[in-house]
Amino acid sequence: MSKKNSVLSRLMPTPQSEPEAQQLPSQFPNLVVEDRQEGGKPMVRIAESSQEAAEQLAGSVASLAASLSRDHQADNQPANSKRKEWGINRAGGSALGKLSEALAVENELKAVKDQMENGQTIIELDPQVLDGSFIQDRMESSDKAIAELAEQIKAKGQLVPILVRPHPNVPDRYQIAYGHRRVKAAERLGIKVRATVRKMSDEELIIAQGQENNARLDLTFIEKARFVVALENRGFKRKVIREALSVNEGDLSSLIAVGSRIPIDVIDAIGPAPGIGRPRWRTLMDLFQDPTCIKRGRQILAENEVQALNSDTRFRTLVDRLQKKERPKVQFWEDPHRRRLINIVASETKCTLQIDQRPEPEFANFLISKLTEIYREFEAQKNN
């Protein structure tokens, strides 16, 4: 079908100049016909970045078609059969002809809507209408990495569309399956992001999300472990998780073991550690079988000097210090007469008081008699 004879072109005024795309009349405000054809039919796209917009357009055309049909029935009560035949044959100008055109437009709109839902159409979306996946896979994206990606998009355009689905709970919004960094880069540039919209269940979304990152080797070992544990905690079956990450049962078990036995706050404090593989993470997992190591690990990671290190170095520093036995800290207490009466030796699990009885032989017994009173005072203060 040529552009001149297509249903959409017959409903549109032909401008003097040939713009890149044309907008339909007011009853189809969201439908744009481009000045190119495919398979003999005009290319149609939805101007508004919304699946609901396509549904509204289809509903509007259906209403228009029904209205035209009623008008045709009311206005065409012919006096004789010849008058009826003449009205039918003049389809281009009669109400029946307009009905046929409206139904054809409805079919074309339905085809566009089906293409969008099946992921066959790429549209542009405002980053402000996009929400992240319900499960985070990547642990961090530095401002530097986003800035570099933004410069690439600015120079060459966004070559690979992101994948989204209509948000299952919020109208007129979309949920990202993959492409979170591209969205941040587009937002930084103040431009729309090219996206493929596809209806997906939760399982289909996480499979697409996992396989995309796995194919690009984007996720580190600990990011995969963290992702797997989050999926299992949400009740996804292991078969689905294996499919999402393209791993076998043995590798999946290893990811779950590491991701569940190392506290999540420790993992987040270390970061993605791209240079650290499974064997080193299992070493840390084994160290954390001792609860005192978990406490020490959190203290080490809280140090400003350790936080300033990159992720790989933070990991190595933590493991090296946990593997070394910390020397007990030795302190002392002096009385008001500046006599050193008590030596204090403290480690992660013990605190020893050594009382020198030579200057004050009765002090040790006095202190022991006060222990119950001191402890009650401690409990009262702790409870307050």
Secondary structure per residue as TSV (DSSP state, phi and psi in degrees):
chain	resnum	aa	ss	phi	psi
A	1	M	-	360.0	127.9
A	2	S	-	-75.9	164.7
A	3	K	T	-63.8	-35.4
A	4	K	T	-64.1	-36.8
A	5	N	T	-98.9	-1.5
A	6	S	S	-68.1	155.3
A	7	V	H	-59.2	-44.4
A	8	L	H	-66.6	-40.6
A	9	S	H	-67.9	-29.7
A	10	R	H	-71.0	-23.2
A	11	L	T	-87.5	-6.2
A	12	M	S	-111.2	144.6
A	13	P	-	-72.6	141.8
A	14	T	-	-90.8	115.2
A	15	P	-	-72.9	163.6
A	16	Q	S	-68.4	-42.2
A	17	S	S	-99.0	160.2
A	18	E	-	-100.5	94.3
A	19	P	-	-73.6	171.5
A	20	E	S	-68.2	-36.9
A	21	A	E	-144.7	154.2
A	22	Q	E	-119.3	151.0
A	23	Q	E	-107.7	134.6
A	24	L	-	-71.1	166.6
A	25	P	-	-58.0	176.5
A	26	S	T	-61.0	-26.7
A	27	Q	T	-72.4	-11.1
A	28	F	S	-128.6	62.7
A	29	P	T	-68.8	-20.5
A	30	N	T	-101.5	1.7
A	31	L	E	-103.5	128.3
A	32	V	E	-121.4	131.2
A	33	V	E	-103.6	122.2
A	34	E	E	-86.8	157.4
A	35	D	E	-84.6	53.5
A	36	R	E	-156.4	158.7
A	37	Q	E	-127.4	158.9
A	38	E	E	-143.7	123.1
A	39	G	T	64.7	27.2
A	40	G	T	82.7	5.8
A	41	K	E	-123.5	149.1
A	42	P	E	-67.3	147.8
A	43	M	E	-81.4	127.5
A	44	V	E	-119.0	138.1
A	45	R	E	-137.6	159.1
A	46	I	E	-91.0	122.5
A	47	A	S	-69.8	-40.9
A	48	E	S	-80.8	136.4
A	49	S	S	-83.5	67.0
A	50	S	-	-153.2	131.7
A	51	Q	H	-64.5	-36.5
A	52	E	H	-63.0	-31.1
A	53	A	H	-62.6	-40.8
A	54	A	H	-64.3	-39.6
A	55	E	H	-65.5	-39.6
A	56	Q	H	-64.8	-39.5
A	57	L	H	-63.1	-45.0
A	58	A	H	-61.7	-40.4
A	59	G	H	-65.7	-38.7
A	60	S	H	-63.3	-42.7
A	61	V	H	-67.0	-38.2
A	62	A	H	-62.1	-41.2
A	63	S	H	-64.1	-40.7
A	64	L	H	-63.1	-40.8
A	65	A	H	-63.5	-42.6
A	66	A	H	-64.8	-39.5
A	67	S	H	-64.2	-43.8
A	68	L	H	-63.4	-36.7
A	69	S	H	-64.0	-41.4
A	70	R	H	-66.2	-39.9
A	71	D	H	-62.0	-38.5
A	72	H	H	-65.0	-41.7
A	73	Q	H	-67.5	-35.4
A	74	A	H	-77.2	-38.2
A	75	D	H	-86.7	-14.9
A	76	N	-	-114.3	68.8
A	77	Q	-	-103.7	84.0
A	78	P	-	-67.0	148.8
A	79	A	S	-74.7	-28.5
A	80	N	S	-150.8	169.7
A	81	S	H	-67.5	-31.5
A	82	K	H	-64.5	-42.1
A	83	R	H	-62.6	-38.7
A	84	K	H	-64.8	-46.3
A	85	E	H	-61.1	-41.3
A	86	W	H	-62.0	-39.6
A	87	G	H	-66.0	-38.2
A	88	I	H	-68.0	-41.3
A	89	N	H	-69.6	-24.5
A	90	R	-	-89.3	58.2
A	91	A	T	-64.5	-30.1
A	92	G	T	-64.8	-29.5
A	93	G	T	-118.0	-12.9
A	94	S	S	-83.2	169.1
A	95	A	H	-61.9	-34.8
A	96	L	H	-65.7	-37.1
A	97	G	H	-64.7	-42.2
A	98	K	H	-64.1	-36.4
A	99	L	H	-61.5	-44.4
A	100	S	H	-61.9	-42.4
A	101	E	H	-64.2	-43.0
A	102	A	H	-62.3	-40.9
A	103	L	H	-65.0	-36.8
A	104	A	H	-65.4	-41.5
A	105	V	H	-61.2	-42.3
A	106	E	H	-58.6	-42.0
A	107	N	H	-64.6	-39.8
A	108	E	H	-66.2	-40.1
A	109	L	H	-63.3	-40.9
A	110	K	H	-62.3	-38.4
A	111	A	H	-64.3	-41.3
A	112	V	H	-63.6	-44.3
A	113	K	H	-60.8	-42.8
A	114	D	H	-62.9	-39.5
A	115	Q	H	-62.0	-41.9
A	116	M	H	-63.1	-46.3
A	117	E	H	-67.7	-28.0
A	118	N	E	-91.4	5.2
A	119	G	E	75.3	22.6
A	120	Q	E	-96.3	-5.7
A	121	T	E	-121.1	133.7
A	122	I	E	-98.7	126.7
A	123	I	E	-123.1	169.6
A	124	E	E	-106.0	131.8
A	125	L	E	-124.7	145.8
A	126	D	-	-73.9	128.5
A	127	P	G	-54.2	-23.1
A	128	Q	G	-70.8	-15.7
A	129	V	G	-100.2	11.4
A	130	L	E	-109.4	134.8
A	131	D	E	-115.4	151.2
A	132	G	-	-69.8	167.2
A	133	S	-	-60.4	155.0
A	134	F	S	-73.1	-8.1
A	135	I	S	-132.1	125.7
A	136	Q	-	-80.7	133.4
A	137	D	-	-107.2	-49.3
A	138	R	-	-80.6	136.3
A	139	M	-	-83.2	-36.0
A	140	E	-	-156.9	146.7
A	141	S	-	-129.5	111.3
A	142	S	-	-68.3	154.7
A	143	D	H	-59.7	-34.7
A	144	K	H	-64.1	-43.7
A	145	A	H	-64.9	-41.1
A	146	I	H	-65.7	-40.4
A	147	A	H	-63.5	-40.5
A	148	E	H	-65.2	-41.8
A	149	L	H	-65.0	-38.7
A	150	A	H	-62.1	-39.8
A	151	E	H	-65.3	-38.5
A	152	Q	H	-63.8	-44.4
A	153	I	H	-65.6	-38.1
A	154	K	H	-63.8	-37.2
A	155	A	H	-81.0	-40.3
A	156	K	H	-117.8	-6.0
A	157	G	-	84.8	168.2
A	158	Q	-	-84.0	103.3
A	159	L	-	-76.4	-34.1
A	160	V	S	-115.0	120.7
A	161	P	-	-68.5	155.6
A	162	I	E	-84.6	168.5
A	163	L	E	-116.5	128.3
A	164	V	E	-133.9	165.8
A	165	R	E	-128.9	154.4
A	166	P	E	-57.1	132.9
A	167	H	-	-59.5	129.2
A	168	P	S	-69.3	-17.8
A	169	N	S	-122.7	-17.9
A	170	V	S	-120.9	119.1
A	171	P	T	-63.7	149.4
A	172	D	T	63.0	22.0
A	173	R	-	-130.8	164.6
A	174	Y	E	-129.4	154.1
A	175	Q	E	-116.0	132.0
A	176	I	E	-81.6	130.2
A	177	A	E	-87.6	-49.7
A	178	Y	E	-151.0	156.6
A	179	G	-	110.4	22.3
A	180	H	H	-60.3	-40.1
A	181	R	H	-70.1	-35.2
A	182	R	H	-64.9	-35.2
A	183	V	H	-65.1	-44.3
A	184	K	H	-63.0	-38.7
A	185	A	H	-66.3	-42.7
A	186	A	H	-63.9	-39.1
A	187	E	H	-63.8	-38.9
A	188	R	H	-63.9	-37.1
A	189	L	H	-80.7	-13.4
A	190	G	T	73.2	33.5
A	191	I	-	-123.9	168.4
A	192	K	-	-81.3	160.4
A	193	V	E	-111.2	137.2
A	194	R	E	-77.5	131.0
A	195	A	E	-142.3	148.8
A	196	T	E	-102.4	127.3
A	197	V	E	-100.6	129.9
A	198	R	E	-143.1	134.3
A	199	K	-	-70.1	124.4
A	200	M	-	-141.7	145.0
A	201	S	-	-77.9	172.6
A	202	D	H	-58.3	-42.5
A	203	E	H	-64.4	-43.6
A	204	E	H	-64.7	-35.4
A	205	L	H	-66.5	-47.3
A	206	I	H	-71.1	-28.6
A	207	I	H	-65.6	-45.8
A	208	A	H	-62.9	-42.2
A	209	Q	H	-62.7	-48.0
A	210	G	H	-68.4	-43.1
A	211	Q	H	-67.8	-35.9
A	212	E	H	-62.8	-49.3
A	213	N	H	-68.2	-35.6
A	214	N	H	-67.5	-38.7
A	215	A	H	-65.5	-33.7
A	216	R	T	-92.5	6.4
A	217	L	T	52.9	38.7
A	218	D	-	-83.4	-33.2
A	219	L	S	-88.4	137.3
A	220	T	-	-79.4	174.5
A	221	F	H	-59.9	-46.2
A	222	I	H	-72.8	-29.1
A	223	E	H	-65.7	-40.4
A	224	K	H	-63.9	-43.4
A	225	A	H	-61.5	-43.0
A	226	R	H	-65.1	-41.2
A	227	F	H	-63.2	-44.8
A	228	V	H	-62.6	-45.8
A	229	V	H	-63.8	-39.7
A	230	A	H	-63.2	-39.9
A	231	L	H	-66.6	-42.9
A	232	E	H	-65.5	-37.6
A	233	N	H	-65.7	-25.1
A	234	R	T	-88.2	1.7
A	235	G	T	93.5	10.1
A	236	F	-	-72.0	141.4
A	237	K	-	-73.0	152.5
A	238	R	H	-63.8	-29.5
A	239	K	H	-61.5	-41.8
A	240	V	H	-67.4	-40.9
A	241	I	H	-65.6	-41.4
A	242	R	H	-61.0	-41.3
A	243	E	H	-66.2	-36.8
A	244	A	H	-64.9	-38.6
A	245	L	H	-104.7	-1.0
A	246	S	T	54.3	51.0
A	247	V	-	-123.8	158.1
A	248	N	-	-86.9	177.3
A	249	E	H	-63.3	-39.0
A	250	G	H	-64.8	-45.6
A	251	D	H	-65.2	-37.7
A	252	L	H	-63.9	-42.1
A	253	S	H	-61.8	-39.2
A	254	S	H	-66.0	-41.9
A	255	L	H	-62.4	-42.7
A	256	I	H	-66.5	-40.8
A	257	A	H	-60.6	-49.0
A	258	V	H	-67.7	-45.6
A	259	G	H	-67.0	-23.8
A	260	S	H	-98.3	-24.4
A	261	R	H	-93.1	-16.4
A	262	I	S	-98.7	123.8
A	263	P	-	-54.8	142.1
A	264	I	H	-63.5	-33.0
A	265	D	H	-68.5	-30.8
A	266	V	H	-69.3	-43.8
A	267	I	H	-59.6	-45.7
A	268	D	H	-64.5	-36.4
A	269	A	H	-68.9	-32.8
A	270	I	H	-75.0	-44.0
A	271	G	-	96.8	-174.4
A	272	P	-	-69.6	-22.0
A	273	A	-	45.3	67.1
A	274	P	T	-61.6	-24.1
A	275	G	T	-92.2	4.3
A	276	I	-	-109.8	122.4
A	277	G	-	-99.9	-169.8
A	278	R	H	-58.5	-45.0
A	279	P	H	-58.3	-42.1
A	280	R	H	-69.9	-36.8
A	281	W	H	-66.9	-34.8
A	282	R	H	-67.5	-32.6
A	283	T	H	-61.8	-45.0
A	284	L	H	-64.4	-39.4
A	285	M	H	-59.0	-42.4
A	286	D	H	-66.7	-38.8
A	287	L	H	-62.4	-34.4
A	288	F	T	-79.0	3.1
A	289	Q	T	-68.7	-20.8
A	290	D	S	-91.1	113.4
A	291	P	H	-56.2	-30.0
A	292	T	H	-66.2	-28.2
A	293	C	H	-69.3	-33.3
A	294	I	H	-63.8	-44.7
A	295	K	H	-63.0	-46.6
A	296	R	H	-62.0	-40.9
A	297	G	H	-59.8	-43.7
A	298	R	H	-63.4	-39.3
A	299	Q	H	-65.6	-40.9
A	300	I	H	-63.6	-45.8
A	301	L	H	-69.1	-19.2
A	302	A	H	-82.5	-11.7
A	303	E	S	-68.2	137.3
A	304	N	H	-59.8	-38.3
A	305	E	H	-64.8	-36.0
A	306	V	H	-74.1	-39.5
A	307	Q	H	-63.4	-28.3
A	308	A	T	-75.1	-13.0
A	309	L	S	-77.6	159.5
A	310	N	-	-74.2	170.3
A	311	S	H	-60.9	-46.0
A	312	D	H	-60.8	-44.2
A	313	T	H	-68.6	-35.0
A	314	R	H	-58.9	-44.3
A	315	F	H	-61.1	-49.9
A	316	R	H	-62.3	-40.8
A	317	T	H	-62.6	-42.8
A	318	L	H	-62.3	-49.7
A	319	V	H	-64.5	-43.3
A	320	D	H	-60.4	-42.6
A	321	R	H	-74.0	-32.5
A	322	L	H	-71.0	-30.7
A	323	Q	H	-76.3	-21.7
A	324	K	S	-89.6	132.9
A	325	K	-	-72.8	123.2
A	326	E	-	-72.9	133.8
A	327	R	-	-71.5	136.6
A	328	P	-	-60.2	141.9
A	329	K	E	-82.9	130.7
A	330	V	E	-107.6	124.3
A	331	Q	E	-129.8	178.0
A	332	F	E	-148.5	160.9
A	333	W	E	-123.6	133.3
A	334	E	E	-110.3	145.4
A	335	D	-	-81.5	174.4
A	336	P	T	-58.4	-17.7
A	337	H	T	-91.9	11.9
A	338	R	-	64.3	31.7
A	339	R	-	-97.6	130.7
A	340	R	E	-79.8	96.1
A	341	L	E	-92.9	-28.8
A	342	I	E	-129.6	129.5
A	343	N	E	-99.0	133.2
A	344	I	E	-116.7	121.4
A	345	V	E	-116.2	113.3
A	346	A	E	-118.9	134.5
A	347	S	-	-127.5	-171.4
A	348	E	S	-65.4	-28.5
A	349	T	S	-116.1	-12.7
A	350	K	-	-139.1	154.4
A	351	C	E	-138.8	118.2
A	352	T	E	-112.0	131.0
A	353	L	E	-106.2	123.8
A	354	Q	E	-112.7	113.2
A	355	I	E	-98.2	124.0
A	356	D	-	-81.7	111.9
A	357	Q	T	-87.3	-3.8
A	358	R	T	-68.6	-46.9
A	359	P	T	-69.5	-38.3
A	360	E	-	-136.6	88.2
A	361	P	T	-61.4	-26.9
A	362	E	T	-91.5	-7.5
A	363	F	H	-65.4	-39.4
A	364	A	H	-61.2	-47.3
A	365	N	H	-64.9	-37.6
A	366	F	H	-62.5	-44.1
A	367	L	H	-63.4	-41.9
A	368	I	H	-62.4	-39.4
A	369	S	H	-67.6	-20.4
A	370	K	T	-95.4	-1.7
A	371	L	H	-61.1	-42.2
A	372	T	H	-62.5	-44.8
A	373	E	H	-63.3	-41.8
A	374	I	H	-64.0	-41.2
A	375	Y	H	-67.5	-39.0
A	376	R	H	-62.7	-39.3
A	377	E	H	-64.2	-39.2
A	378	F	H	-62.4	-45.9
A	379	E	H	-62.8	-41.7
A	380	A	H	-63.3	-40.8
A	381	Q	H	-68.3	-37.7
A	382	K	H	-67.3	-38.7
A	383	N	H	-70.2	-26.2
A	384	N	-	-83.7	360.0
